[in-house]
């Protein structure tokens, strides 16, 4: 993809295209889901939020809230919970696109905004943990329901944030904020790798889980259970590969 590309649609007006050019320049860190799906509609949400005078940081907090909430729905391990998890995650991801667009159009960027963006990335950690917890609920190993599950999920969230908040602060103060990790560089080398990145990440997980839920109906979660097991298995392999690739990327000590 070229940096001058914008995520346009056939019904864009001249004014919409101008706003896209000002706020949606392509970044190599962006995945196919956000670029080809969310960016196509984010500019319209951006215009609405600017009219409502929402600040970029306020939108970022909304993004974090929706992303975290998707895990709360997922852990319920019901067909409705899976659908709501898809909706909440994508709303959070959409707002994560919108906050930057609003910041660029209103010229309101800050280190605090970058800090919140890092927290949004950290908010995906409890969402990943909600997958194995959801599996435990499905097979009856975790005998909790409703508010009890939300309570457990909330405790996990705060434990993760206790570690991630200081890390996010240190990264915000770092001079290498735009540095891409080695795996991200590999992902952008070909379309195949980019598709694999989406399918093995949360965007692909929630999209596939929604499809499986709609196809299998609302009477059982058997196919969802098998898909979640497969996803976790491949995810573990991906993390192992990512660890070794990242470690090898460091220059050798003299």
Residue pairs with C-beta under 8 A, 6 or more apart in sequence:
1 26
1 28
1 35
1 188
2 26
3 25
3 26
4 25
4 26
5 26
6 17
6 20
6 21
6 24
6 25
6 26
7 20
7 24
7 35
7 36
7 39
7 40
7 42
7 43
8 17
8 20
8 40
9 40
12 20
16 43
16 44
19 43
19 46
19 47
19 105
20 43
22 104
22 105
23 43
23 46
23 100
23 101
23 102
23 104
23 105
24 39
24 42
24 43
24 101
26 35
28 180
28 184
28 185
28 188
29 180
29 184
30 39
31 187
31 194
31 197
31 198
31 201
31 203
32 194
32 195
32 197
32 198
33 93
33 198
33 203
33 204
33 207
34 93
34 97
34 203
38 90
38 93
38 94
38 97
39 97
41 94
42 94
42 97
42 98
42 101
43 101
45 94
45 95
45 98
46 98
46 101
46 102
46 105
49 59
49 98
49 102
50 102
50 105
50 106
54 102
55 102
55 108
56 99
56 100
56 102
56 103
56 106
56 108
56 109
56 110
56 113
57 99
57 110
57 112
57 113
57 116
59 95
59 98
59 99
59 102
60 95
60 96
60 99
60 113
60 116
60 117
60 120
61 116
62 92
62 95
63 92
63 93
63 94
63 95
63 96
63 98
63 99
63 120
64 92
64 116
64 119
64 120
64 123
65 92
66 88
66 89
66 91
66 92
66 95
67 88
67 89
67 92
67 93
67 96
67 120
67 123
67 124
67 127
68 92
68 123
68 126
68 127
68 157
69 88
69 92
70 84
70 85
70 86
70 88
70 89
70 92
70 127
70 206
71 85
71 126
71 127
71 129
71 130
71 153
71 157
72 130
72 149
72 150
72 153
73 81
73 82
73 84
73 85
73 88
74 81
74 82
74 85
74 127
74 130
74 131
74 134
75 81
75 130
75 133
75 134
75 137
75 149
75 150
75 152
75 153
76 134
76 137
76 146
76 149
77 134
77 135
77 137
77 138
77 221
78 221
79 213
79 217
79 218
79 221
79 224
80 218
82 209
82 210
82 213
82 221
82 224
83 210
83 213
83 214
85 206
85 209
86 206
86 207
86 209
86 210
89 127
89 202
89 203
89 206
90 203
90 206
92 120
92 123
93 203
96 117
96 120
99 113
99 116
99 117
100 117
102 108
103 109
103 113
111 172
111 173
114 172
114 177
115 168
115 169
115 172
118 164
118 167
118 168
118 171
118 172
119 161
119 164
119 165
119 168
122 160
122 161
122 164
122 165
122 167
122 168
124 202
125 160
125 164
126 153
126 156
126 157
126 160
127 202
128 202
128 235
129 156
129 160
130 153
131 205
131 228
131 231
131 232
132 232
133 142
133 149
133 152
133 153
134 228
135 225
135 228
135 229
135 232
136 142
137 144
137 149
138 221
138 224
138 225
139 225
142 149
144 152
171 177
181 246
181 249
182 245
182 246
182 248
182 249
183 242
183 245
183 246
186 193
186 245
187 193
187 194
187 196
187 197
188 194
198 204
199 208
200 231
200 234
200 235
200 238
205 231
208 227
208 231
209 224
209 227
209 228
212 223
212 224
212 227
213 224
215 223
216 222
216 223
216 224
